[in-house]
């Protein structure tokens, strides 16, 4: 809805957004509307969520796929028509084993490399999160005044290096994001409307590489390492913390003119 994904709780990317939460996806090529508040040069994807507020609605979805892939999403909303009080809750959980087969070079008992087909045993992915939105809608002084809080968490195992020549058995990365936003929208009349959104986001990115073993493609500990770490000369246990605040205001004016239409 015009806020960058990393400020909305989906730091892992577009594939991390539950499709059940989206009403549609608008694709912009080249010039990006100023209301998106982004400086993308090549274009942008705007994931438009369900903006409906009237009545009571709930939805639950569950998907299953190959290689241990499961996606669960649930949402519910309610509007008290008399007072305009609105509430909405959404939650999701994704898992994937990613244990499909790959063709690699595996060393035999003599240390000679030979072609082999193996399963990926350290490539799992997990993500979960949710958000709560409350506020007032359809008031004389505000079309929408909504506060939203959210939290998401994800983890991803690393199977091998870039060239698939060295398998990993413990290296992984992940992250945690939490924050909130306040959104105000209103039609002031005479074609003038405006919106304002502000928020705060805390983002933590983690990377772990502390293995004390050399692993093979079957995730067996072949030999103990003199110094821990699979991806470099030493072990790594990093967490990067980022605090971000943002605000954006927009005014729009449209002078509606009715043009006469002549029919034969």
N, C-alpha and C positions, 0 to 999 in steps of 0.2 A: 504493500500500500504506500509506496513512495519512500520508504525508509530502507537504507541499505541492509542486506541480510545480516552482516556482522553486528549491526545494532539491534537486530530483532531476535537474536538467540540462535541463529543458524550459521555459526562460523565455519562449519565444515563445507558449506557450499549449497548450491541449488538442489543437488541430489538428496540433501538431508531434510528438505521441506516435505512434510506429509502431503501427498497430492489431495487427500481428502479435505484438507483445510483450504484449498484454493478453489475459487469459483471459475477463474480463467487466468491465463498468462498472456499479457500483452508484450509483443516483441517490437522493439524499436531498432531500426537500422540507421546508422549514421547519426543524425541530430537527435539528441535526447531532450525531452521536455524539461523545462526548468523546475517544474514541480517535483521531479524525482530527486532533485538536490544532489545529483552526481555529475562528475566530470568525465564520464566515459566517452571515449572518442569513437569507438566502433559501434556502439549501440548499447542496449540494455534490455533486460527481462524484468517486467513488473509483475510480480505474483500478487494478483488481486484476490483477497480473501472474501468470504461470504459477508457482505455488508448489510444483509437484512437484519432487522431488529424486531419486527412485529411478531406477536404471539410467542408460543413456546415450541422449540424444535430441538431434537436430539438426533445423533447419528453415531453409529459404530461400524467400523470396517476392519476386516482381517484379511491379509493376503499371505499366501505361501508360494514359494518357488523352489527352484533347484538349489542344491548345495547349502541346505540349511538356512534359507532366507525366509524370514517372517516379518511382517509389518502389521502393527496394530495402531489404530487411531480411534479416538472417541471425542465427541464434542457435544455441548448442550448450551442452550441460551433461553432466556426468559425476559419478557418485558411486562412490567406492570403498567397497563395502559393509562390508568388514572393519574399516577404520579410521574410517569416517564422514567422510572428507575429500571435500568437495564443491567443484566449480568450475563456473562459468557465464560465458559470453561472449556479448555481443549487440552488433550494429552496424547502422547504417542510413545511407542517403543519399537525399535527396529533391531533385528539381529541377523547376522549372516556368517556362516562358517567359511564360505569361499574355498571349500576343500575340493576343487575340481582338479583334473589331471593336467600335468604339463610335461613336456619333453625336455629333458636336461641331460647334462653330462655328469655321471656319477663315478666316483673312483672305486675300483675293485679292491680285492685283498692285497694286490701288488702295487696299488696306488695309480694304476693306469685308468684314464678316463674312458668311459664307454657310454653310449646312448642308453637312456632309461626313461620310462614313463612313471612318474610319481604323483602322489596327491599333495596338494598344498596343505600343510599341517599347522601353519602359523600365520594365517591371513584373516582371522576373524574380525568382524566389525560389530559394534554395538552402539546404539544411541537411544536416548530417552529424554523426554522433556515435557513441559506443559506451560500453560499461561492462563491467567485469570484477568478478565476485563470487566470493570464495573463503571457505572456513570449514569448520566441522564441524556435522553434523546427526545427530539420533537418538542422542545420547550420554546416559548416565545422569544427567548434570548439566546438560544443555542439549538442548532440542529443536532449536534453531537458534542458531548463533553464526557470523554471516556479516559479512565486511567487503566493502564495495563502493567502487570508484573509477570515476569517469565523466568524460567531457568531451564537450561539444557545441558546435557553431558554426553560425551562420546569417547570411544576408545577404538584404536585400530592397531592390529598386530602387523609387523613387517616380516615378510617371508624371505626376501633375498635382496641383493644389491641391484644396481641398475641393469647390469648385463646378465643377470640370472646365473652368475658363476659361483656365487658364495651364498649358501643358505643361512638364515638366521633362526634362532630358536627361542629367543626371549625379547628381542628389541620391540618396542611399541611406542606409540604416541597417542595423544588424546587431548581433551580440553573440557573446560567447564565455563559456562556463560550464565550470568544472571543480571537482571536489570529491570527497568521500568520506563514507562513513557506516559505522557499526558497529551491528548489530542482534542482540539477544539475546532468545530466547523459550524458555519452559520451563513444563511442567506439574508443579507441586509436589505434587500429590495432594490427596485430600479436597476436590476441587472448586476448588482454588486454582491459578491460573495467572497468569503475568505476562509482560511484555515491556518492553524498554528499547531505545531507538534514539537515537543521537547522531551528529552529523556537522558538517562544515565545507563551505562553498560559496564559491567566488570567482566573481563575475559582472562582466563588462565589457560595457557598452552603448555602441555607437558610432553617431555621426551625422556624415555627410559632405555638405557643400554648398559646393563650391569651383569651380563651373563658371565659365569665363571667357567663355561664349557665351550668347546668347539662342537657345533652340531652338524649332522649330515642332513640330507634331504628327507630322511625318515624320522627326523627330530630325535635322534639318538645322540647322547653325549659321547663323542668319539675320544676326546682328550680334554683334560682340565687346562685352562689358560693360566699362564704365569701372571698376567694382569687382566682383570675383568674388562669386558667390552667386546662387542662383535663388529662394530662399524668403524672403529678407529683404533688409535694406539692406547687409549685409556677409556675407562668407564665414563658414562655420562648420565646425570640425573638432574634435568633442568626443568624449571617452571618459570615461564614468563608471564608477568601480571600486567594487565593493561586496563586503565580507567579512562573512559571516554564520556564526555558530555556533548550534547548537540541540541540545536534549536533551529527551526525553520518556520518562517511566516510567509504567507502568500495571499495576495489580493487579486481577484479576477473581476473584470467588468465586461459585460456583453450587452451591447445595444441591439436589441432584437428589432428587426425591421420586417414587416410583412410585405411581401412583394405580390402584386396582382398577377393572377394567372388567367390567361385567355384560353378558352376552349373553342374549338371550331364548331 
